[in-house]
């Protein structure tokens, strides 16, 4: 894997880990919240490499705000 790809995958894992940490403490999670997390991860994994490294954690911060 290239460094850029690794950075994108690392950011996607960060988004997943943060969302899981927040969702695990709740009994119910709405379908909308799960959809938001999945869309955030999908957008991270499908964006061009130059944009992926420029996110600076923005997607993870967005997840934190929606979960």
C-alpha positions as CSV (number, residue, x, y, z in Angstrom):
1,X,0.0,0.0,0.0
2,X,1.2,3.5,-0.6
3,X,1.4,6.0,2.2
4,X,-1.6,7.9,0.8
5,X,-3.7,4.8,0.8
6,X,-2.6,3.9,4.3
7,X,-3.5,7.4,5.5
8,X,-7.0,7.0,4.0
9,X,-7.5,3.5,5.6
10,X,-6.2,4.8,8.9
11,X,-8.7,7.7,8.8
12,X,-11.5,5.3,8.0
13,X,-10.6,3.0,10.9
14,X,-10.5,6.1,13.1
15,X,-14.0,7.0,12.1
16,X,-15.2,3.5,12.7
17,X,-13.5,3.2,16.1
18,X,-14.9,6.5,17.3
19,X,-18.4,5.7,16.2
20,X,-18.3,2.3,17.7
21,X,-17.0,3.7,21.0
22,X,-20.0,6.1,21.2
23,X,-22.6,3.6,19.9
24,X,-21.6,0.8,22.3
25,X,-22.7,2.7,25.3
26,X,-26.3,3.1,24.0
27,X,-29.1,0.5,23.8
28,X,-30.6,2.0,20.7
29,X,-29.0,3.6,17.7
30,X,-31.1,5.0,14.9
31,X,-30.8,3.8,11.4
32,X,-30.0,7.4,10.4
33,X,-27.0,7.5,12.7
34,X,-25.7,4.2,11.3
35,X,-26.2,5.4,7.8
36,X,-24.3,8.6,8.5
37,X,-21.3,6.6,9.8
38,X,-21.4,4.3,6.8
39,X,-21.6,7.2,4.4
40,X,-18.6,8.9,6.1
41,X,-16.5,5.7,5.9
42,X,-17.6,5.2,2.2
43,X,-16.7,8.8,1.3
44,X,-13.3,8.4,2.9
45,X,-12.6,5.1,1.1
46,X,-13.7,6.4,-2.3
47,X,-12.3,9.9,-2.4
48,X,-9.2,10.6,-4.6
49,X,-5.9,10.1,-2.6
50,X,-5.0,13.8,-2.7
51,X,-8.2,14.7,-0.9
52,X,-8.0,11.8,1.5
53,X,-4.9,13.0,3.2
54,X,-6.2,16.6,3.5
55,X,-9.2,15.6,5.6
56,X,-7.2,16.0,8.8
57,X,-9.8,14.1,10.8
58,X,-12.8,16.1,9.6
59,X,-14.8,13.0,8.9
60,X,-14.2,11.6,12.3
61,X,-15.2,15.0,13.8
62,X,-18.4,15.0,11.8
63,X,-19.2,11.5,13.1
64,X,-18.6,12.7,16.6
65,X,-21.1,15.4,16.1
66,X,-23.8,13.2,14.6
67,X,-23.5,10.2,17.0
